[in-house]
Every structure is written in structure tokens, then in C-alpha cells.
Amino acid sequence: MTGWKKLAEEFSRFGYRSLIKRIYQLPNGNLAEFNLIDGGPVVCILPLTSDNRVILAQQFRPGPEKVLMELPAGGVEKDETPEAAARRELLEETGYDGNFQFIGTSFVLGYSTMLRYNFVVTNCRKVQEQKTDEGEFIEVVEMPLVKFRDHLRSGELTNATTGYLGLDFLKLL
């Protein structure tokens, strides 16, 4: 798949999101314009208690306009490592902590510059109350592993990649 040549790039900022308009010359010589979501690195966590219950963040998602049960996730702040961001996000969103293991990276979307750092956290236990950001309204749900596998298959989880990678890593698929 060679022959793609980037000819132009234009950035636009909307709140805390940025968009990129890129123009490419395609292998056949034609021009094509693509609009991309620009963003920094993000983290996503598959947290499990010692009895294999998955900790989920139930929250409203504006894209699908519905409440979803998601894996804890968030952005990596400036001067923060992905592991520090994962620890912070899990603690803020759920109040849980545990044994962190980095399991790899994945692309967020084919039309995005964002890279996701995936973590598994085992032996999770609640250590504090949630400390969510303004505008975050999260209900913590503990779901048995058997039900979580069904949840992954349902299509009602925007960060399913981390779920599958994590369960595969733990040999729990």
C-alpha cells in the first residue's frame, strides 16, 4: 500500500478536541480529503477484582446518545506516563486500585491520530471514593466475568479492544 502522498494538512480546534483536514494524492493520482480526530495518547483499563468481577464505569455517551457500561479510560496529561494516567483514571472514575500490567497499544480509530495504551489491573479493591471530573457522572458497576464476555459481544462498549486484549492476555477469553 505505497503511493499515498500527503499534500496538505490543516488543524482546527473545538474545545478540547482538534480536527485535522489532510489532503492526499492517492496511488492512482487522484486527490482525496480526509477529516481526522486529532488527540493525544489515551489509556484504557480492564480492572478485575480477586474474584474476577470486572469493574465498569456506567455513564452517558454523547456519540451514541445513551448510557453505556464502559471500561475506565481517559487521556494522558502532559508530563504524565501512560501507567500514571491509567492509575489516576481508575482511581478517579471508580475509587479502585490494584496490580497494573501494561499489555500493549492499539489504534483508537482509523480516522484518528490517537493511540490507546491498554492495561489490565488484577486484584482490584476499593480504596477511596470516586473523584470524577466536572461533567463526569459515573456509576461504578461490578460485573461477573461471564456476563462481561457477553457484554463485549453485545456491541454496547466503545472500548471493546481493551476488553478483548485484556482477557486474551489473562487467558480468560
Rosetta blueprint (number, residue, H / E / L):
1 M L
2 T L
3 G L
4 W L
5 K E
6 K E
7 L E
8 A E
9 E E
10 E E
11 F E
12 S E
13 R E
14 F E
15 G L
16 Y L
17 R E
18 S E
19 L E
20 I E
21 K E
22 R E
23 I E
24 Y E
25 Q E
26 L L
27 P L
28 N L
29 G L
30 N L
31 L E
32 A E
33 E E
34 F E
35 N E
36 L E
37 I E
38 D E
39 G L
40 G L
41 P L
42 V E
43 V E
44 C E
45 I E
46 L E
47 P E
48 L E
49 T E
50 S L
51 D L
52 N L
53 R E
54 V E
55 I E
56 L E
57 A E
58 Q E
59 Q E
60 F E
61 R E
62 P L
63 G L
64 P L
65 E L
66 K E
67 V E
68 L E
69 M E
70 E E
71 L L
72 P L
73 A E
74 G E
75 G E
76 V L
77 E L
78 K L
79 D L
80 E L
81 T L
82 P H
83 E H
84 A H
85 A H
86 A H
87 R H
88 R H
89 E H
90 L H
91 L H
92 E H
93 E H
94 T H
95 G L
96 Y E
97 D E
98 G E
99 N E
100 F E
101 Q E
102 F E
103 I E
104 G E
105 T E
106 S E
107 F E
108 V L
109 L L
110 G L
111 Y L
112 S E
113 T L
114 M L
115 L E
116 R E
117 Y E
118 N E
119 F E
120 V E
121 V E
122 T E
123 N E
124 C E
125 R E
126 K E
127 V L
128 Q L
129 E L
130 Q L
131 K L
132 T L
133 D L
134 E L
135 G L
136 E L
137 F L
138 I L
139 E E
140 V E
141 V E
142 E E
143 M E
144 P E
145 L H
146 V H
147 K H
148 F H
149 R H
150 D H
151 H H
152 L H
153 R H
154 S H
155 G L
156 E L
157 L L
158 T L
159 N L
160 A H
161 T H
162 T H
163 G H
164 Y H
165 L H
166 G H
167 L H
168 D H
169 F H
170 L L
171 K L
172 L L
173 L L
